């Protein structure tokens, strides 16, 4: 069977599975809609968290970035993995003990202020819409290639599927759908990695295959081979980095603390029965995430090596079918500058004739390696599972922020549960439409957009959450000022240096990186905005009243382990 036939079969089966689960687990109350009724087992919640966490950026983009950036791309591995550990150990158990549905709910109650809640809702919407833009681009990208439909049509199909199980099932439907999606995406990521590792090195474990010798009898290590290929074409050695140490540190830090402030990941810890279950599910999720994250560097090495060997200095007319198919999506473009009919793929931009989008490397990798059609189709199903699982989680955050935190807690406290559930579903519909717009008009490649979402979360939520848990005297004035200034600074920097909004696009040009403040890229600036947030919060605290005693007692209580009792003098 052809790749397209296999794709229709596998994508059709997985979509039918997701819709079936949504119908079976549809939400009948606001608690089921927001937190799946609070009764999810630690293993199921760990799988759902892993699927929610491993978005299109993790599945599609991360290995693609590492494939082209080499050592520099490792910031995504370190930042995202380290950030999850930070969230699981430092914040999740305390937030679960506080017992609120959403991050704005925690901030609104902890800082005893409707204004704080409204600011938190604004930040949640900004972070979530920035993040979901990357997911919808991923959905459109997969559909456009594997189902051979227009990218806009692909986004609309994805919107309909997400809308169905997010609106019908809420967090309950999303949770059990994400369990299935984790199984699909991890199988889809690992199978081609194992195939290619055996093909190139004879080792079935990709993580070990990456550091093994090639099985062509040369005795050369795969990474040495890739370093040689890269330098021959004028690129940096794959295992060397070009970013400054400061920028690498700041990007890693922004991704770490941004993870700990992501509302759609935090809300997963409210879906289990007890605080200890939150810890267990965090442990399961970390183990399940590590399977993909330790494999991604190997996939990037395999993909980059195969890509260079396949295209460099080859006759364009003799390119294999996968090349021509991807050309139709305009994610690979060839311009014969010297008219010799050969592909000149080199680092020098003036001579280079091939442009390759980072986001296609994982998707095209099985085709480049001539793997069976069903493996190629499986990757498409996995990529869709990754994008849709995270998109659904984000849409639920947007929905809950509007219906629960704005309508219920601010504008209409006497709304009935039925009315609140209807508002939640209507807000999810609106959110899907806006997300679809971003998918049709994407602001950049998937991981770049997602990295900015982490910077926004770091700049806004992280200080408010950390100070809210660990500093009982932190007050509403300090938290509100910190969040407003932190996210405003990050948005300004992002618009200026990523999109060139304030100077006609000049600052967004790669050649003007020298204008970055302190030499820090937009992806890393969330760290600076976060530090500013902390400083502003603590300075404002010194000149404003302390929180009420009952709020301070709540903060003390959430830090005491359940059943510990009070200290007794002997």
DONUNU-480020 format. One record per residue (C-alpha): residue number from 1; residue in one letter; x, y, z. Coordinates in steps of 0.05 Angstrom, whole numbers. Layout:
% residues N
(NUM; 'A'; (X; Y; Z)),
...
% end
This chain:
% residues 570
(1; 'X'; (0; 0; 0)),
(2; 'X'; (22; 72; -11)),
(3; 'X'; (42; 120; 44)),
(4; 'X'; (-22; 160; 33)),
(5; 'X'; (-66; 98; 40)),
(6; 'X'; (-30; 77; 104)),
(7; 'X'; (-37; 148; 130)),
(8; 'X'; (-112; 149; 118)),
(9; 'X'; (-118; 82; 154)),
(10; 'X'; (-74; 98; 215)),
(11; 'X'; (-98; 170; 223)),
(12; 'X'; (-170; 147; 214)),
(13; 'X'; (-163; 93; 268)),
(14; 'X'; (-130; 140; 318)),
(15; 'X'; (-181; 195; 306)),
(16; 'X'; (-238; 145; 315)),
(17; 'X'; (-206; 123; 380)),
(18; 'X'; (-200; 195; 406)),
(19; 'X'; (-273; 211; 388)),
(20; 'X'; (-297; 145; 419)),
(21; 'X'; (-260; 161; 484)),
(22; 'X'; (-289; 231; 485)),
(23; 'X'; (-360; 204; 478)),
(24; 'X'; (-348; 151; 532)),
(25; 'X'; (-318; 201; 582)),
(26; 'X'; (-359; 263; 568)),
(27; 'X'; (-363; 313; 625)),
(28; 'X'; (-428; 320; 664)),
(29; 'X'; (-405; 373; 715)),
(30; 'X'; (-358; 432; 720)),
(31; 'X'; (-311; 390; 764)),
(32; 'X'; (-307; 337; 710)),
(33; 'X'; (-299; 391; 656)),
(34; 'X'; (-243; 428; 693)),
(35; 'X'; (-205; 373; 731)),
(36; 'X'; (-234; 306; 706)),
(37; 'X'; (-272; 298; 772)),
(38; 'X'; (-206; 296; 811)),
(39; 'X'; (-203; 220; 809)),
(40; 'X'; (-152; 202; 756)),
(41; 'X'; (-100; 148; 775)),
(42; 'X'; (-27; 168; 780)),
(43; 'X'; (-5; 125; 720)),
(44; 'X'; (-61; 150; 675)),
(45; 'X'; (-48; 222; 697)),
(46; 'X'; (27; 211; 684)),
(47; 'X'; (13; 188; 613)),
(48; 'X'; (-36; 245; 601)),
(49; 'X'; (14; 295; 630)),
(50; 'X'; (69; 267; 585)),
(51; 'X'; (24; 274; 523)),
(52; 'X'; (2; 344; 544)),
(53; 'X'; (74; 363; 555)),
(54; 'X'; (103; 332; 492)),
(55; 'X'; (73; 378; 441)),
(56; 'X'; (86; 386; 367)),
(57; 'X'; (148; 424; 388)),
(58; 'X'; (175; 362; 424)),
(59; 'X'; (154; 312; 371)),
(60; 'X'; (165; 351; 306)),
(61; 'X'; (210; 410; 321)),
(62; 'X'; (259; 393; 375)),
(63; 'X'; (298; 341; 336)),
(64; 'X'; (294; 387; 275)),
(65; 'X'; (326; 444; 313)),
(66; 'X'; (380; 398; 341)),
(67; 'X'; (392; 370; 271)),
(68; 'X'; (409; 440; 244)),
(69; 'X'; (435; 475; 307)),
(70; 'X'; (474; 415; 334)),
(71; 'X'; (502; 429; 403)),
(72; 'X'; (464; 495; 407)),
(73; 'X'; (398; 458; 402)),
(74; 'X'; (412; 422; 467)),
(75; 'X'; (383; 481; 505)),
(76; 'X'; (314; 455; 489)),
(77; 'X'; (330; 387; 517)),
(78; 'X'; (361; 414; 581)),
(79; 'X'; (310; 470; 591)),
(80; 'X'; (246; 430; 579)),
(81; 'X'; (269; 368; 617)),
(82; 'X'; (298; 407; 675)),
(83; 'X'; (236; 450; 678)),
(84; 'X'; (191; 391; 686)),
(85; 'X'; (234; 366; 744)),
(86; 'X'; (229; 435; 775)),
(87; 'X'; (154; 436; 768)),
(88; 'X'; (144; 365; 794)),
(89; 'X'; (188; 373; 855)),
(90; 'X'; (181; 446; 874)),
(91; 'X'; (110; 468; 856)),
(92; 'X'; (61; 413; 837)),
(93; 'X'; (48; 382; 906)),
(94; 'X'; (36; 450; 938)),
(95; 'X'; (-10; 473; 883)),
(96; 'X'; (-49; 407; 888)),
(97; 'X'; (-57; 417; 963)),
(98; 'X'; (-83; 487; 951)),
(99; 'X'; (-138; 452; 912)),
(100; 'X'; (-158; 502; 858)),
(101; 'X'; (-179; 487; 786)),
(102; 'X'; (-132; 535; 750)),
(103; 'X'; (-69; 578; 759)),
(104; 'X'; (-110; 643; 757)),
(105; 'X'; (-155; 611; 811)),
(106; 'X'; (-93; 600; 855)),
(107; 'X'; (-67; 670; 843)),
(108; 'X'; (-135; 702; 854)),
(109; 'X'; (-146; 667; 921)),
(110; 'X'; (-74; 669; 945)),
(111; 'X'; (-69; 744; 931)),
(112; 'X'; (-140; 758; 955)),
(113; 'X'; (-155; 802; 895)),
(114; 'X'; (-200; 803; 834)),
(115; 'X'; (-148; 847; 800)),
(116; 'X'; (-95; 794; 811)),
(117; 'X'; (-142; 742; 782)),
(118; 'X'; (-157; 784; 720)),
(119; 'X'; (-83; 797; 708)),
(120; 'X'; (-69; 722; 715)),
(121; 'X'; (-125; 707; 665)),
(122; 'X'; (-94; 756; 616)),
(123; 'X'; (-26; 723; 625)),
(124; 'X'; (-56; 653; 617)),
(125; 'X'; (-91; 673; 552)),
(126; 'X'; (-27; 705; 524)),
(127; 'X'; (16; 644; 542)),
(128; 'X'; (-36; 593; 518)),
(129; 'X'; (-51; 627; 451)),
(130; 'X'; (23; 635; 437)),
(131; 'X'; (34; 562; 453)),
(132; 'X'; (-27; 537; 414)),
(133; 'X'; (-4; 575; 352)),
(134; 'X'; (54; 526; 347)),
(135; 'X'; (9; 466; 356)),
(136; 'X'; (-39; 486; 301)),
(137; 'X'; (19; 499; 253)),
(138; 'X'; (43; 428; 269)),
(139; 'X'; (-26; 400; 253)),
(140; 'X'; (-30; 438; 187)),
(141; 'X'; (41; 417; 168)),
(142; 'X'; (26; 343; 178)),
(143; 'X'; (-40; 345; 141)),
(144; 'X'; (-12; 384; 83)),
(145; 'X'; (42; 332; 70)),
(146; 'X'; (12; 265; 88)),
(147; 'X'; (-61; 274; 70)),
(148; 'X'; (-41; 319; 11)),
(149; 'X'; (-92; 372; 28)),
(150; 'X'; (-82; 447; 31)),
(151; 'X'; (-49; 468; 97)),
(152; 'X'; (-109; 511; 114)),
(153; 'X'; (-156; 452; 103)),
(154; 'X'; (-111; 411; 148)),
(155; 'X'; (-116; 462; 204)),
(156; 'X'; (-192; 463; 198)),
(157; 'X'; (-196; 387; 203)),
(158; 'X'; (-152; 390; 265)),
(159; 'X'; (-196; 444; 295)),
(160; 'X'; (-259; 401; 286)),
(161; 'X'; (-227; 340; 319)),
(162; 'X'; (-200; 381; 379)),
(163; 'X'; (-266; 418; 386)),
(164; 'X'; (-304; 353; 389)),
(165; 'X'; (-268; 320; 446)),
(166; 'X'; (-247; 384; 484)),
(167; 'X'; (-317; 414; 484)),
(168; 'X'; (-354; 349; 496)),
(169; 'X'; (-308; 316; 546)),
(170; 'X'; (-272; 374; 580)),
(171; 'X'; (-213; 353; 623)),
(172; 'X'; (-244; 284; 634)),
(173; 'X'; (-248; 270; 559)),
(174; 'X'; (-180; 303; 546)),
(175; 'X'; (-146; 263; 601)),
(176; 'X'; (-165; 194; 574)),
(177; 'X'; (-155; 217; 502)),
(178; 'X'; (-85; 239; 521)),
(179; 'X'; (-70; 170; 550)),
(180; 'X'; (-85; 141; 481)),
(181; 'X'; (-46; 197; 447)),
(182; 'X'; (16; 184; 490)),
(183; 'X'; (16; 111; 467)),
(184; 'X'; (9; 132; 394)),
(185; 'X'; (62; 187; 395)),
(186; 'X'; (115; 148; 434)),
(187; 'X'; (106; 87; 389)),
(188; 'X'; (109; 131; 327)),
(189; 'X'; (173; 166; 351)),
(190; 'X'; (210; 104; 373)),
(191; 'X'; (196; 55; 316)),
(192; 'X'; (231; 95; 260)),
(193; 'X'; (287; 113; 308)),
(194; 'X'; (300; 40; 323)),
(195; 'X'; (296; 22; 248)),
(196; 'X'; (345; 76; 228)),
(197; 'X'; (393; 61; 286)),
(198; 'X'; (397; -12; 263)),
(199; 'X'; (404; 11; 191)),
(200; 'X'; (462; 59; 205)),
(201; 'X'; (500; 27; 263)),
(202; 'X'; (470; -42; 275)),
(203; 'X'; (451; -21; 346)),
(204; 'X'; (375; -26; 361)),
(205; 'X'; (379; 25; 418)),
(206; 'X'; (379; 95; 385)),
(207; 'X'; (411; 129; 446)),
(208; 'X'; (471; 81; 439)),
(209; 'X'; (469; 80; 363)),
(210; 'X'; (482; 155; 361)),
(211; 'X'; (550; 143; 394)),
(212; 'X'; (567; 78; 357)),
(213; 'X'; (609; 64; 296)),
(214; 'X'; (577; 60; 227)),
(215; 'X'; (563; -10; 201)),
(216; 'X'; (593; 5; 133)),
(217; 'X'; (659; -26; 153)),
(218; 'X'; (695; 41; 158)),
(219; 'X'; (702; 37; 234)),
(220; 'X'; (683; 112; 237)),
(221; 'X'; (638; 137; 293)),
(222; 'X'; (572; 166; 269)),
(223; 'X'; (583; 233; 304)),
(224; 'X'; (653; 239; 273)),
(225; 'X'; (623; 226; 205)),
(226; 'X'; (571; 281; 216)),
(227; 'X'; (623; 330; 241)),
(228; 'X'; (664; 317; 178)),
(229; 'X'; (604; 325; 132)),
(230; 'X'; (584; 390; 166)),
(231; 'X'; (653; 422; 162)),
(232; 'X'; (661; 402; 89)),
(233; 'X'; (599; 443; 74)),
(234; 'X'; (623; 502; 114)),
(235; 'X'; (578; 491; 175)),
(236; 'X'; (604; 489; 246)),
(237; 'X'; (621; 421; 273)),
(238; 'X'; (556; 388; 295)),
(239; 'X'; (583; 377; 365)),
(240; 'X'; (607; 449; 373)),
(241; 'X'; (563; 508; 392)),
(242; 'X'; (560; 579; 365)),
(243; 'X'; (515; 612; 417)),
(244; 'X'; (547; 651; 474)),
(245; 'X'; (549; 617; 542)),
(246; 'X'; (504; 673; 569)),
(247; 'X'; (451; 663; 517)),
(248; 'X'; (452; 587; 525)),
(249; 'X'; (444; 595; 601)),
(250; 'X'; (388; 646; 594)),
(251; 'X'; (349; 604; 543)),
(252; 'X'; (356; 542; 586)),
(253; 'X'; (333; 580; 648)),
(254; 'X'; (274; 612; 612)),
(255; 'X'; (251; 544; 587)),
(256; 'X'; (259; 513; 656)),
(257; 'X'; (222; 566; 696)),
(258; 'X'; (172; 575; 639)),
(259; 'X'; (155; 501; 645)),
(260; 'X'; (141; 510; 719)),
(261; 'X'; (93; 566; 702)),
(262; 'X'; (55; 533; 645)),
(263; 'X'; (-19; 533; 663)),
(264; 'X'; (-39; 473; 620)),
(265; 'X'; (14; 429; 653)),
(266; 'X'; (1; 453; 724)),
(267; 'X'; (-74; 439; 718)),
(268; 'X'; (-58; 365; 706)),
(269; 'X'; (-38; 358; 779)),
(270; 'X'; (-108; 379; 802)),
(271; 'X'; (-139; 317; 769)),
(272; 'X'; (-113; 266; 820)),
(273; 'X'; (-145; 249; 887)),
(274; 'X'; (-88; 264; 936)),
(275; 'X'; (-24; 304; 942)),
(276; 'X'; (18; 240; 942)),
(277; 'X'; (-16; 220; 877)),
(278; 'X'; (7; 286; 847)),
(279; 'X'; (79; 267; 865)),
(280; 'X'; (70; 196; 836)),
(281; 'X'; (40; 221; 771)),
(282; 'X'; (97; 271; 764)),
(283; 'X'; (146; 214; 771)),
(284; 'X'; (110; 172; 719)),
(285; 'X'; (106; 231; 671)),
(286; 'X'; (181; 245; 679)),
(287; 'X'; (198; 173; 662)),
(288; 'X'; (151; 172; 602)),
(289; 'X'; (177; 239; 576)),
(290; 'X'; (249; 216; 583)),
(291; 'X'; (237; 161; 532)),
(292; 'X'; (226; 212; 477)),
(293; 'X'; (274; 265; 502)),
(294; 'X'; (334; 218; 506)),
(295; 'X'; (317; 193; 436)),
(296; 'X'; (310; 261; 402)),
(297; 'X'; (385; 275; 397)),
(298; 'X'; (395; 208; 363)),
(299; 'X'; (338; 222; 314)),
(300; 'X'; (369; 290; 298)),
(301; 'X'; (438; 258; 283)),
(302; 'X'; (407; 204; 239)),
(303; 'X'; (364; 255; 201)),
(304; 'X'; (420; 305; 190)),
(305; 'X'; (469; 253; 166)),
(306; 'X'; (419; 222; 118)),
(307; 'X'; (397; 290; 92)),
(308; 'X'; (468; 313; 76)),
(309; 'X'; (485; 246; 43)),
(310; 'X'; (422; 248; 2)),
(311; 'X'; (421; 320; -24)),
(312; 'X'; (492; 348; -23)),
(313; 'X'; (521; 358; -94)),
(314; 'X'; (468; 311; -124)),
(315; 'X'; (432; 320; -190)),
(316; 'X'; (365; 354; -177)),
(317; 'X'; (332; 312; -231)),
(318; 'X'; (351; 247; -196)),
(319; 'X'; (325; 267; -128)),
(320; 'X'; (281; 212; -96)),
(321; 'X'; (205; 218; -92)),
(322; 'X'; (204; 243; -20)),
(323; 'X'; (242; 306; -41)),
(324; 'X'; (193; 324; -95)),
(325; 'X'; (134; 310; -49)),
(326; 'X'; (161; 356; 6)),
(327; 'X'; (176; 409; -47)),
(328; 'X'; (101; 414; -60)),
(329; 'X'; (91; 436; 13)),
(330; 'X'; (144; 491; 2)),
(331; 'X'; (180; 467; 65)),
(332; 'X'; (239; 448; 20)),
(333; 'X'; (258; 496; -35)),
(334; 'X'; (312; 490; -88)),
(335; 'X'; (339; 548; -129)),
(336; 'X'; (391; 530; -181)),
(337; 'X'; (435; 592; -174)),
(338; 'X'; (492; 569; -218)),
(339; 'X'; (450; 531; -269)),
(340; 'X'; (488; 465; -264)),
(341; 'X'; (428; 424; -244)),
(342; 'X'; (462; 401; -180)),
(343; 'X'; (441; 417; -109)),
(344; 'X'; (493; 461; -74)),
(345; 'X'; (477; 453; 0)),
(346; 'X'; (529; 496; 37)),
(347; 'X'; (534; 544; 95)),
(348; 'X'; (548; 605; 51)),
(349; 'X'; (480; 637; 40)),
(350; 'X'; (502; 667; -27)),
(351; 'X'; (520; 599; -55)),
(352; 'X'; (469; 555; -19)),
(353; 'X'; (413; 531; -64)),
(354; 'X'; (372; 490; -15)),
(355; 'X'; (326; 515; 41)),
(356; 'X'; (300; 464; 90)),
(357; 'X'; (248; 479; 143)),
(358; 'X'; (269; 453; 212)),
(359; 'X'; (200; 424; 223)),
(360; 'X'; (204; 371; 169)),
(361; 'X'; (264; 333; 194)),
(362; 'X'; (228; 284; 239)),
(363; 'X'; (170; 276; 190)),
(364; 'X'; (215; 266; 129)),
(365; 'X'; (267; 223; 165)),
(366; 'X'; (234; 155; 152)),
(367; 'X'; (225; 173; 79)),
(368; 'X'; (297; 195; 71)),
(369; 'X'; (319; 128; 102)),
(370; 'X'; (272; 88; 56)),
(371; 'X'; (233; 57; 113)),
(372; 'X'; (167; 19; 99)),
(373; 'X'; (105; 60; 81)),
(374; 'X'; (69; 41; 146)),
(375; 'X'; (126; 70; 188)),
(376; 'X'; (123; 136; 149)),
(377; 'X'; (47; 139; 161)),
(378; 'X'; (56; 121; 234)),
(379; 'X'; (100; 183; 243)),
(380; 'X'; (44; 225; 215)),
(381; 'X'; (-6; 195; 264)),
(382; 'X'; (43; 207; 321)),
(383; 'X'; (56; 279; 302)),
(384; 'X'; (-19; 292; 300)),
(385; 'X'; (-27; 259; 368)),
(386; 'X'; (27; 304; 398)),
(387; 'X'; (-1; 368; 368)),
(388; 'X'; (-74; 353; 384)),
(389; 'X'; (-61; 329; 456)),
(390; 'X'; (-27; 394; 475)),
(391; 'X'; (-75; 437; 435)),
(392; 'X'; (-133; 406; 474)),
(393; 'X'; (-100; 419; 541)),
(394; 'X'; (-86; 491; 522)),
(395; 'X'; (-157; 503; 498)),
(396; 'X'; (-183; 477; 564)),
(397; 'X'; (-139; 527; 601)),
(398; 'X'; (-167; 583; 558)),
(399; 'X'; (-238; 558; 568)),
(400; 'X'; (-231; 551; 644)),
(401; 'X'; (-197; 619; 649)),
(402; 'X'; (-256; 653; 616)),
(403; 'X'; (-314; 613; 646)),
(404; 'X'; (-288; 599; 716)),
(405; 'X'; (-239; 654; 731)),
(406; 'X'; (-273; 712; 696)),
(407; 'X'; (-347; 697; 691)),
(408; 'X'; (-356; 656; 755)),
(409; 'X'; (-306; 690; 801)),
(410; 'X'; (-309; 762; 776)),
(411; 'X'; (-369; 782; 734)),
(412; 'X'; (-426; 734; 753)),
(413; 'X'; (-413; 697; 818)),
(414; 'X'; (-485; 671; 822)),
(415; 'X'; (-482; 634; 755)),
(416; 'X'; (-510; 563; 759)),
(417; 'X'; (-465; 502; 747)),
(418; 'X'; (-503; 488; 683)),
(419; 'X'; (-492; 560; 659)),
(420; 'X'; (-418; 557; 677)),
(421; 'X'; (-410; 491; 639)),
(422; 'X'; (-444; 523; 578)),
(423; 'X'; (-398; 584; 583)),
(424; 'X'; (-338; 537; 587)),
(425; 'X'; (-359; 501; 524)),
(426; 'X'; (-374; 566; 486)),
(427; 'X'; (-306; 595; 506)),
(428; 'X'; (-273; 531; 480)),
(429; 'X'; (-307; 541; 413)),
(430; 'X'; (-283; 613; 408)),
(431; 'X'; (-213; 591; 429)),
(432; 'X'; (-210; 537; 375)),
(433; 'X'; (-229; 588; 322)),
(434; 'X'; (-174; 636; 345)),
(435; 'X'; (-124; 578; 349)),
(436; 'X'; (-144; 559; 278)),
(437; 'X'; (-129; 629; 254)),
(438; 'X'; (-59; 623; 283)),
(439; 'X'; (-50; 556; 249)),
(440; 'X'; (-69; 586; 182)),
(441; 'X'; (-26; 648; 193)),
(442; 'X'; (33; 619; 233)),
(443; 'X'; (83; 667; 264)),
(444; 'X'; (143; 620; 256)),
(445; 'X'; (167; 549; 261)),
(446; 'X'; (136; 508; 316)),
(447; 'X'; (191; 506; 369)),
(448; 'X'; (208; 580; 361)),
(449; 'X'; (136; 600; 376)),
(450; 'X'; (131; 551; 434)),
(451; 'X'; (197; 576; 464)),
(452; 'X'; (167; 646; 466)),
(453; 'X'; (108; 618; 505)),
(454; 'X'; (156; 591; 557)),
(455; 'X'; (189; 659; 563)),
(456; 'X'; (120; 691; 573)),
(457; 'X'; (103; 640; 628)),
(458; 'X'; (170; 652; 661)),
(459; 'X'; (161; 727; 660)),
(460; 'X'; (90; 726; 688)),
(461; 'X'; (70; 664; 729)),
(462; 'X'; (133; 634; 758)),
(463; 'X'; (151; 689; 808)),
(464; 'X'; (78; 697; 830)),
(465; 'X'; (71; 622; 842)),
(466; 'X'; (138; 613; 877)),
(467; 'X'; (129; 674; 922)),
(468; 'X'; (57; 654; 934)),
(469; 'X'; (78; 586; 960)),
(470; 'X'; (143; 600; 996)),
(471; 'X'; (136; 672; 1022)),
(472; 'X'; (74; 680; 1064)),
(473; 'X'; (83; 756; 1069)),
(474; 'X'; (80; 766; 994)),
(475; 'X'; (21; 812; 981)),
(476; 'X'; (-26; 827; 924)),
(477; 'X'; (5; 894; 905)),
(478; 'X'; (74; 864; 895)),
(479; 'X'; (48; 804; 856)),
(480; 'X'; (4; 845; 809)),
(481; 'X'; (59; 896; 795)),
(482; 'X'; (110; 840; 782)),
(483; 'X'; (64; 802; 734)),
(484; 'X'; (44; 864; 695)),
(485; 'X'; (115; 890; 687)),
(486; 'X'; (145; 821; 674)),
(487; 'X'; (98; 801; 618)),
(488; 'X'; (97; 871; 588)),
(489; 'X'; (174; 872; 584)),
(490; 'X'; (174; 802; 552)),
(491; 'X'; (120; 821; 501)),
(492; 'X'; (158; 885; 483)),
(493; 'X'; (224; 848; 473)),
(494; 'X'; (190; 792; 433)),
(495; 'X'; (154; 841; 387)),
(496; 'X'; (217; 883; 377)),
(497; 'X'; (269; 829; 365)),
(498; 'X'; (228; 771; 339)),
(499; 'X'; (178; 807; 296)),
(500; 'X'; (209; 876; 286)),
(501; 'X'; (144; 912; 305)),
(502; 'X'; (176; 976; 330)),
(503; 'X'; (226; 990; 276)),
(504; 'X'; (197; 965; 210)),
(505; 'X'; (225; 895; 218)),
(506; 'X'; (299; 915; 224)),
(507; 'X'; (309; 884; 293)),
(508; 'X'; (280; 817; 271)),
(509; 'X'; (335; 809; 219)),
(510; 'X'; (385; 755; 240)),
(511; 'X'; (443; 800; 222)),
(512; 'X'; (423; 850; 276)),
(513; 'X'; (430; 803; 335)),
(514; 'X'; (483; 851; 361)),
(515; 'X'; (425; 896; 382)),
(516; 'X'; (398; 845; 431)),
(517; 'X'; (400; 870; 503)),
(518; 'X'; (459; 838; 540)),
(519; 'X'; (468; 792; 479)),
(520; 'X'; (406; 752; 499)),
(521; 'X'; (359; 724; 446)),
(522; 'X'; (283; 732; 450)),
(523; 'X'; (277; 658; 469)),
(524; 'X'; (322; 672; 530)),
(525; 'X'; (297; 740; 550)),
(526; 'X'; (242; 709; 593)),
(527; 'X'; (297; 698; 645)),
(528; 'X'; (311; 772; 650)),
(529; 'X'; (237; 790; 651)),
(530; 'X'; (227; 738; 707)),
(531; 'X'; (283; 769; 749)),
(532; 'X'; (252; 838; 738)),
(533; 'X'; (185; 809; 761)),
(534; 'X'; (217; 782; 825)),
(535; 'X'; (252; 849; 840)),
(536; 'X'; (190; 891; 827)),
(537; 'X'; (147; 845; 869)),
(538; 'X'; (194; 847; 929)),
(539; 'X'; (206; 922; 924)),
(540; 'X'; (132; 939; 920)),
(541; 'X'; (120; 893; 980)),
(542; 'X'; (164; 937; 1023)),
(543; 'X'; (118; 997; 1014)),
(544; 'X'; (50; 963; 1018)),
(545; 'X'; (10; 927; 1072)),
(546; 'X'; (23; 854; 1089)),
(547; 'X'; (-29; 801; 1070)),
(548; 'X'; (-86; 786; 1119)),
(549; 'X'; (-70; 735; 1173)),
(550; 'X'; (-118; 683; 1145)),
(551; 'X'; (-80; 684; 1078)),
(552; 'X'; (-14; 675; 1113)),
(553; 'X'; (-43; 616; 1151)),
(554; 'X'; (-65; 584; 1085)),
(555; 'X'; (6; 591; 1058)),
(556; 'X'; (34; 559; 1122)),
(557; 'X'; (-16; 502; 1116)),
(558; 'X'; (-1; 483; 1043)),
(559; 'X'; (72; 473; 1061)),
(560; 'X'; (58; 424; 1118)),
(561; 'X'; (55; 351; 1094)),
(562; 'X'; (-13; 319; 1103)),
(563; 'X'; (-19; 283; 1171)),
(564; 'X'; (44; 316; 1198)),
(565; 'X'; (6; 350; 1254)),
(566; 'X'; (35; 408; 1294)),
(567; 'X'; (104; 412; 1325)),
(568; 'X'; (106; 394; 1399)),
(569; 'X'; (158; 417; 1450)),
(570; 'X'; (185; 363; 1496)),
% end
